[in-house]
Amino acid sequence: MHRVVKIEKIVEEAKDIKSFYFHDDLCSKARPGQFIMVWIPGVDEIPMSLSRINVGGYSSITVLKVGDATSKLHKMRIGDQIGIKGPFGNGFSMEDYDHIAFLAGGSGAAPILAAVYHALSLKKDFELFLGARSSKMVPFINELRNMGVRAYISTDDGSLGYHGTVIDLFNEFCKKENYDLIVACGPEKMLYKVALLSEELGVEAQISLERYMKCGLGVCGTCSINGYLVCKDGPVFNAKVLLETNEFGRIRRKGSGAPIKI
């Protein structure tokens, strides 16, 4: 059953990216990396990572406009209502680590922001590496600065920060620093490179994986990856587990279950 929540605040984070703030008791107790199923009335139900968890009393989702459901959500205003279920899945575990590297690509910045807030609350030592296509698509810049986060930015077109991918940027730092955990979310090709790099460095990596989902409960099986269900066994996986599959970084699945090359 959905819980109906009211949109309390809307923030335009970057080009075609908005955050929608709401109050919800269960979401306020979520773990960074967990997701909720969001029902947009009259359109669809879609999975969305929580980008803020009980920050100033609010939780939020941060939404990139890419299809019918997200386009409808972008048209909503303060006071409009959405339905939510969850939180679901496994989140990030950072308590036992001392020096963390956060890597975010594109809309993968949403769950990483929630993880950064948690790392700050734990007084962890960390750096954030944030990649986007251009300066217009980099979210959370002012918020991160106000939080005092050491954030390094890359853009594909060189319009802001490092000219190149977030992996290229991270490569400039990773062998100089003594990280004991990498936390990453973004396009799957990027995540595959993160997993390989973590093996090379001998550093544990926790990776938040995105797959097509219908139910979010482990029933429909559309988010399966070599027998693992992203909604239930993930969305956060240890990189070693993902590298043992033959689908990670290679294929994803349509709603019908048919494989597509990444």
Rosetta blueprint (number, residue, H / E / L):
1 M L
2 H L
3 R E
4 V E
5 V E
6 K E
7 I L
8 E L
9 K E
10 I E
11 V E
12 E E
13 E E
14 A E
15 K L
16 D L
17 I E
18 K E
19 S E
20 F E
21 Y E
22 F E
23 H L
24 D L
25 D L
26 L L
27 C H
28 S H
29 K H
30 A L
31 R L
32 P L
33 G L
34 Q L
35 F E
36 I E
37 M E
38 V E
39 W E
40 I E
41 P L
42 G L
43 V L
44 D E
45 E E
46 I E
47 P E
48 M E
49 S E
50 L E
51 S E
52 R E
53 I E
54 N E
55 V E
56 G L
57 G L
58 Y E
59 S E
60 S E
61 I E
62 T E
63 V E
64 L E
65 K L
66 V L
67 G L
68 D H
69 A H
70 T H
71 S H
72 K H
73 L H
74 H H
75 K H
76 M L
77 R L
78 I L
79 G L
80 D L
81 Q E
82 I E
83 G E
84 I E
85 K E
86 G E
87 P E
88 F E
89 G L
90 N E
91 G L
92 F L
93 S L
94 M L
95 E L
96 D L
97 Y L
98 D L
99 H E
100 I E
101 A E
102 F E
103 L E
104 A E
105 G E
106 G H
107 S H
108 G H
109 A H
110 A H
111 P H
112 I H
113 L H
114 A H
115 A H
116 V H
117 Y H
118 H H
119 A H
120 L H
121 S H
122 L L
123 K L
124 K L
125 D E
126 F E
127 E E
128 L E
129 F E
130 L E
131 G E
132 A E
133 R L
134 S L
135 S H
136 K H
137 M H
138 V L
139 P L
140 F L
141 I H
142 N H
143 E H
144 L H
145 R H
146 N H
147 M H
148 G L
149 V L
150 R L
151 A E
152 Y E
153 I E
154 S E
155 T E
156 D L
157 D L
158 G L
159 S L
160 L L
161 G L
162 Y E
163 H E
164 G L
165 T L
166 V H
167 I H
168 D H
169 L H
170 F H
171 N H
172 E L
173 F L
174 C L
175 K L
176 K L
177 E L
178 N L
179 Y L
180 D L
181 L E
182 I E
183 V E
184 A E
185 C E
186 G L
187 P L
188 E H
189 K H
190 M H
191 L H
192 Y H
193 K H
194 V H
195 A H
196 L H
197 L H
198 S H
199 E H
200 E H
201 L H
202 G L
203 V L
204 E E
205 A E
206 Q E
207 I E
208 S E
209 L L
210 E L
211 R L
212 Y L
213 M L
214 K L
215 C L
216 G L
217 L L
218 G L
219 V L
220 C L
221 G L
222 T L
223 C L
224 S E
225 I E
226 N L
227 G L
228 Y E
229 L E
230 V L
231 C L
232 K L
233 D L
234 G L
235 P E
236 V E
237 F E
238 N E
239 A H
240 K H
241 V H
242 L H
243 L H
244 E L
245 T L
246 N L
247 E L
248 F L
249 G L
250 R L
251 I E
252 R E
253 R E
254 K L
255 G L
256 S L
257 G L
258 A L
259 P E
260 I E
261 K E
262 I L
